[in-house]
Amino acid sequence: MQAAIKPPPRLRARPWAGTEGGGRGREPGAPRPGGSRTAPPARYAGPGPPPGLGGPWGGGRAWAAALPSGIVRRGARVKMSGEEILMCAVQLGKNFCLYFADDDGLECDAFCKERILHRVLRNVNSQLLVVRPDLNMAAFEDVTDQEMKSGHGMHFNIHCYKTTTPSAGLPVAFSIKIEDKNYYMCCEKEHGEMIVRFKEGEVPKEIPGESNVIFFKKTFTSCSARAFKFEYSLERGMFLAFEEEGCLRKLILKKLSREDEVDETMKISF
């Protein structure tokens, strides 16, 4: 009688493990002890969790494996052979493979205008910011509905820029049109004090480096997502604010004493 031939044991393919216990210290796609080699996930470095990884960013280790072998992702930079290189996404190819290029030819802290918003600016007291070029100043004032419709010195153009250093916040510049003349907001030092000025002229479309017209738009607090504060780009910790000067609430630059301080005079909403 012929003996029955027992089929070989069936190997169970395990999902690629780059986040938990046994996967630690192995190259992406390397076999587990007693397991089989399986392919790593598609290389993806777009915003949000990579497809199929699940969980918050696939636990981090799987996210790092989305980059080419030997490169460890560190925020907007990668590290290879001990040298940090700023990488820029240039193309999303097949199978969600994202191709990168280095930053040769890009200027540090360069700004390029992307869009323009048309808004009025309100303080914590719901007063509107009004520009008065004849007095070379701007202040928050109580405005009637009729005055608001006329819009004299109240309707701002908020120029939003793209930047090579996005971590600081959204770069913006402010301009306004009054009696067929365009004015832009800038900051200048006068007698050792930073002063907010409105000068006649246009906001540039591209700014190759640092500029006294750029402010970084930031959320006022995590509980006030619809209110903002604007940090002066050339001096960290200095924000647009108002101070009472007689019956006026004049627009000024004000220094925060602590990074976590909440100053209501800096609160601006649209």
Secondary structure by P-SEA (a helix, b strand, c coil): cccccccccbbbbbccccccccccccccccccccbbbbbcccccccccccccccccccccccccccccccccccccccccccbbbbbbbcccccccbbbbbcccccccbbbbbcbbbbbbbbccccbbbbbbccccbbbbbbccaaaaaaccccbbbbbbbbcccccccccbbbbbbcccbbbbbbccccccbbbbbbbccccccccccccccbbbbbccccccccccccccccccccccccccccccbbbbbbbbcccccccccccccc
